Amino acid sequence: VAVMTEQPAVAITVPPGFAATIIARLPEHKQPTSMTYGPDGALYIAVLHGEIYRLDDNGVLTQWAGPVRSPLGLAWRGYTLYVSTLTEGSSP
């Protein structure tokens, strides 16, 4: 499963018995930093520019949250989403 930001420059090679499938394309120039599935079954994707996107099971991609300062990690606990970010003075 892949979430792409643009057309891949090279083919992805996977071991026998596995497959790579593009399931969504993020808006241009968005750099994904982390992904996690939420309690609702949707895929949540953080991008370096500060948005968090939600991809539902129908393939609909929407901006779900933001701006968030450089989100680097996502984790759900129950129905609460925790977002790790860069601290002031750090660089991406």
N, CA, C and O of each residue as an XYZ file, in Angstrom:
368
protein
N       0.855     -1.166      0.000
C       0.000      0.000      0.000
C       0.898      1.225      0.000
O       1.852      1.291      0.775
N       0.609      2.187     -0.850
C       1.425      3.395     -0.940
C       0.536      4.611     -1.085
O      -0.514      4.563     -1.725
N       0.969      5.686     -0.490
C       0.346      6.983     -0.700
C       1.398      7.815     -1.403
O       2.465      8.077     -0.847
N       1.105      8.228     -2.613
C       2.100      8.899     -3.445
C       1.862     10.403     -3.473
O       0.728     10.866     -3.347
N       2.954     11.167     -3.642
C       2.834     12.604     -3.815
C       2.979     12.991     -5.273
O       2.577     14.087     -5.664
N       3.536     12.129     -6.069
C       3.691     12.376     -7.502
C       3.941     11.041     -8.193
O       4.032     10.001     -7.540
N       4.050     11.078     -9.493
C       4.307      9.849    -10.249
C       5.677      9.299     -9.852
O       6.653     10.049     -9.888
N       5.792      8.021     -9.474
C       7.087      7.476     -9.090
C       8.064      7.487    -10.265
O       7.687      7.220    -11.406
N       9.331      7.801     -9.961
C      10.362      7.861    -10.997
C      10.862      6.464    -11.350
O      11.345      6.242    -12.461
N      10.752      5.533    -10.427
C      11.229      4.169    -10.657
C      10.161      3.188    -10.201
O       9.284      3.525     -9.404
N      10.249      1.989    -10.713
C       9.313      0.944    -10.306
C       9.673      0.448     -8.906
O      10.841      0.453     -8.517
N       8.668      0.027     -8.164
C       8.884     -0.541     -6.842
C       8.976     -2.049     -6.996
O       8.104     -2.669     -7.604
N      10.020     -2.635     -6.454
C      10.202     -4.079     -6.504
C       9.879     -4.661     -5.137
O      10.404     -4.207     -4.120
N       9.017     -5.662     -5.119
C       8.637     -6.310     -3.870
C       8.892     -7.807     -3.996
O       8.936     -8.336     -5.107
N       9.060     -8.496     -2.867
C       9.309     -9.938     -2.913
C       8.129    -10.702     -3.499
O       7.006    -10.198     -3.502
N       8.373    -11.916     -3.995
C       7.287    -12.754     -4.503
C       6.194    -12.922     -3.441
O       6.485    -13.125     -2.262
N       4.942    -12.835     -3.874
C       3.820    -12.981     -2.964
C       3.326    -11.658     -2.389
O       2.303    -11.620     -1.705
N       4.049    -10.573     -2.665
C       3.647     -9.250     -2.186
C       3.291     -8.383     -3.381
O       3.678     -8.683     -4.511
N       2.550     -7.302     -3.132
C       2.183     -6.378     -4.196
C       2.213     -4.957     -3.649
O       1.901     -4.731     -2.480
N       2.584     -4.011     -4.485
C       2.527     -2.589     -4.137
C       1.380     -1.974     -4.918
O       1.287     -2.144     -6.134
N       0.514     -1.264     -4.223
C      -0.655     -0.660     -4.843
C      -0.764      0.794     -4.407
O      -0.698      1.089     -3.214
N      -0.927      1.697     -5.354
C      -1.160      3.099     -5.025
C      -2.631      3.243     -4.655
O      -3.515      2.908     -5.443
N      -2.882      3.743     -3.454
C      -4.264      3.887     -2.994
C      -4.725      5.342     -2.974
O      -5.923      5.616     -2.903
N      -3.775      6.271     -3.036
C      -4.143      7.693     -3.016
C      -2.956      8.530     -3.457
O      -1.811      8.080     -3.412
N      -3.239      9.739     -3.879
C      -2.208     10.718     -4.201
C      -2.447     11.952     -3.355
O      -3.538     12.522     -3.352
N      -1.408     12.354     -2.635
C      -1.486     13.577     -1.856
C      -1.360     14.777     -2.780
O      -0.859     14.655     -3.898
N      -1.816     15.946     -2.312
C      -1.618     17.148     -3.121
C      -0.126     17.335     -3.432
O       0.739     16.921     -2.659
N       0.153     17.958     -4.563
C       1.535     18.136     -5.018
C       2.378     18.856     -3.960
O       1.897     19.754     -3.269
N       3.619     18.451     -3.851
C       4.631     19.025     -2.954
C       4.377     18.729     -1.479
O       4.985     19.372     -0.622
N       3.520     17.799     -1.160
C       3.312     17.391      0.223
C       4.207     16.197      0.504
O       4.208     15.230     -0.257
N       4.969     16.255      1.589
C       5.907     15.198      1.939
C       5.373     14.430      3.142
O       5.394     14.950      4.257
N       4.891     13.195      2.939
C       4.359     12.429      4.068
C       5.461     12.075      5.063
O       6.576     11.726      4.675
N       5.134     12.171      6.346
C       6.094     11.836      7.390
C       5.672     10.610      8.192
O       6.520      9.898      8.730
N       4.365     10.359      8.274
C       3.898      9.186      9.014
C       2.461      8.876      8.641
O       1.727      9.727      8.138
N       2.080      7.633      8.902
C       0.721      7.174      8.629
C       0.295      6.235      9.745
O       1.116      5.538     10.342
N      -1.003      6.231     10.015
C      -1.552      5.286     10.974
C      -3.035      5.106     10.683
O      -3.694      6.013     10.173
N      -3.546      3.943     11.009
C      -4.983      3.706     10.878
C      -5.680      4.163     12.149
O      -5.207      3.900     13.255
N      -6.808      4.850     11.988
C      -7.587      5.323     13.120
C      -8.607      4.304     13.567
O      -8.801      3.284     12.906
N      -9.266      4.569     14.690
C     -10.281      3.654     15.208
C     -11.486      3.525     14.288
O     -12.277      2.590     14.415
N     -11.624      4.474     13.355
C     -12.720      4.416     12.378
C     -12.345      3.637     11.123
O     -13.151      3.521     10.200
N     -11.121      3.101     11.083
C     -10.669      2.319      9.935
C     -10.050      3.143      8.826
O      -9.547      2.584      7.851
N     -10.075      4.478      8.954
C      -9.482      5.357      7.944
C      -7.971      5.448      8.157
O      -7.473      5.235      9.262
N      -7.254      5.768      7.082
C      -5.811      5.968      7.148
C      -5.544      7.455      7.336
O      -6.046      8.278      6.571
N      -4.758      7.803      8.348
C      -4.398      9.188      8.634
C      -2.942      9.396      8.237
O      -2.074      8.596      8.584
N      -2.682     10.484      7.502
C      -1.363     10.740      6.930
C      -0.921     12.138      7.336
O      -1.609     13.116      7.043
N       0.216     12.240      8.006
C       0.790     13.543      8.352
C       1.774     13.939      7.267
O       2.498     13.096      6.737
N       1.801     15.235      6.934
C       2.770     15.744      5.961
C       3.605     16.831      6.619
O       3.148     17.516      7.534
N       4.831     16.980      6.143
C       5.800     17.880      6.745
C       5.308     19.319      6.818
O       5.682     20.045      7.739
N       4.488     19.743      5.880
C       4.011     21.129      5.854
C       2.957     21.415      6.918
O       2.524     22.560      7.050
N       2.531     20.405      7.682
C       1.664     20.666      8.821
C       0.233     20.206      8.739
O      -0.553     20.479      9.647
N      -0.128     19.516      7.679
C      -1.494     19.016      7.590
C      -1.556     17.534      7.948
O      -0.577     16.798      7.829
N      -2.735     17.128      8.387
C      -3.016     15.704      8.579
C      -4.210     15.389      7.692
O      -5.263     16.019      7.793
N      -4.025     14.396      6.816
C      -5.065     14.003      5.875
C      -5.718     12.705      6.335
O      -5.099     11.897      7.028
N      -6.970     12.517      5.942
C      -7.725     11.297      6.248
C      -8.146     10.656      4.930
O      -8.759     11.303      4.081
N      -7.810      9.379      4.770
C      -8.204      8.611      3.598
C      -9.221      7.574      4.048
O      -8.889      6.644      4.782
N     -10.472      7.741      3.599
C     -11.504      6.801      4.036
C     -11.505      5.547      3.169
O     -10.752      5.450      2.200
N     -12.351      4.598      3.522
C     -12.363      3.319      2.809
C     -12.971      3.410      1.415
O     -12.968      2.428      0.673
N     -13.495      4.588      1.050
C     -13.966      4.805     -0.318
C     -12.910      5.476     -1.187
O     -13.156      5.772     -2.356
N     -11.716      5.718     -0.604
C     -10.633      6.345     -1.349
C     -10.707      7.858     -1.385
O     -10.009      8.491     -2.178
N     -11.552      8.458     -0.530
C     -11.690      9.911     -0.491
C     -10.654     10.482      0.477
O     -10.612     10.112      1.650
N      -9.819     11.390     -0.036
C      -8.757     12.012      0.751
C      -9.176     13.438      1.104
O      -9.474     14.237      0.216
N      -9.198     13.761      2.412
C      -9.560     15.099      2.863
C      -8.565     15.564      3.915
O      -7.992     14.758      4.648
N      -8.368     16.886      3.978
C      -7.546     17.417      5.059
C      -8.367     17.327      6.331
O      -9.487     17.833      6.389
N      -7.817     16.687      7.345
C      -8.541     16.410      8.580
C      -8.150     17.374      9.695
O      -8.983     17.723     10.531
N      -6.888     17.808      9.715
C      -6.406     18.707     10.767
C      -5.244     19.534     10.243
O      -4.640     19.210      9.221
N      -4.951     20.582     10.948
C      -3.815     21.414     10.616
C      -4.195     22.879     10.701
O      -5.383     23.201     10.660
N      -3.249     23.756     10.814
C      -1.822     23.446     10.739
C      -1.273     22.903     12.058
O      -1.704     23.293     13.143
N      -0.310     21.994     11.929
C       0.439     21.419     13.034
C       1.910     21.637     12.691
O       2.306     21.425     11.545
N       2.723     22.052     13.649
C       4.128     22.344     13.348
C       4.900     21.064     13.036
O       5.222     20.297     13.943
N       5.195     20.832     11.774
C       6.022     19.714     11.306
C       5.698     18.390     11.994
O       6.527     17.882     12.750
N       4.513     17.814     11.754
C       4.180     16.536     12.399
C       5.072     15.407     11.884
O       5.232     15.229     10.676
N       5.647     14.653     12.810
C       6.558     13.570     12.440
C       6.029     12.193     12.802
O       6.488     11.200     12.238
N       5.092     12.102     13.712
C       4.576     10.808     14.118
C       3.119     10.910     14.532
O       2.680     11.926     15.072
N       2.376      9.843     14.271
C       0.964      9.768     14.636
C       0.723      8.489     15.413
O       1.281      7.443     15.082
N      -0.107      8.567     16.445
C      -0.479      7.372     17.205
C      -1.850      7.577     17.829
O      -2.113      8.611     18.444
N      -2.705      6.607     17.671
C      -4.043      6.651     18.276
C      -4.025      5.910     19.599
O      -3.375      4.873     19.732
N      -4.741      6.446     20.575
C      -5.062      5.725     21.807
C      -6.546      5.951     22.023
O      -6.981      7.048     22.375
N      -7.305      4.907     21.808
C      -8.755      5.062     21.824
C      -9.166      5.969     20.673
O      -8.833      5.713     19.515
N      -9.891      7.031     21.002
C     -10.332      7.977     19.975
C      -9.537      9.287     20.020
O      -9.995     10.312     19.515
N      -8.348      9.246     20.627
C      -7.484     10.420     20.707
C      -6.267     10.202     19.824
O      -5.579      9.188     19.939
N      -6.003     11.163     18.939
C      -4.826     11.097     18.080
C      -3.715     11.924     18.706
O      -3.890     13.111     18.980
N      -2.565     11.287     18.932
C      -1.381     11.968     19.431
C      -0.465     12.250     18.252
O      -0.254     11.388     17.398
N       0.083     13.471     18.208
C       0.940     13.900     17.113
C       2.265     14.347     17.693
O       2.300     15.248     18.531
N       3.368     13.726     17.260
C       4.688     14.208     17.668
C       5.142     15.241     16.641
O       4.938     15.071     15.439
N       5.760     16.313     17.134
C       6.169     17.414     16.251
C       7.594     17.835     16.576
O       8.163     17.454     17.598
N       8.148     18.630     15.677
C       9.444     19.250     15.962
C       9.261     20.310     17.025
O       8.224     20.971     17.078
N      10.258     20.475     17.869
C      10.205     21.523     18.877
C      10.830     22.795     18.311
O      11.537     22.754     17.304
N      10.569     23.896     18.949
C      11.116     25.179     18.520
C      12.643     25.081     18.444
O      13.291     24.590     19.368
N      13.197     25.549     17.345
C      14.651     25.543     17.172
C      15.196     24.310     16.484
O      16.355     24.314     16.070
N      14.400     23.242     16.343
C      14.880     22.053     15.638
C      14.555     22.204     14.152
O      13.720     23.026     13.773
N      15.210     21.417     13.328
C      14.974     21.497     11.887
C      14.485     20.153     11.371
O      14.792     19.106     11.940
N      13.708     20.197     10.268
C      13.166     18.942      9.725
C      14.223     18.059      9.113
O      13.911     16.975      8.619
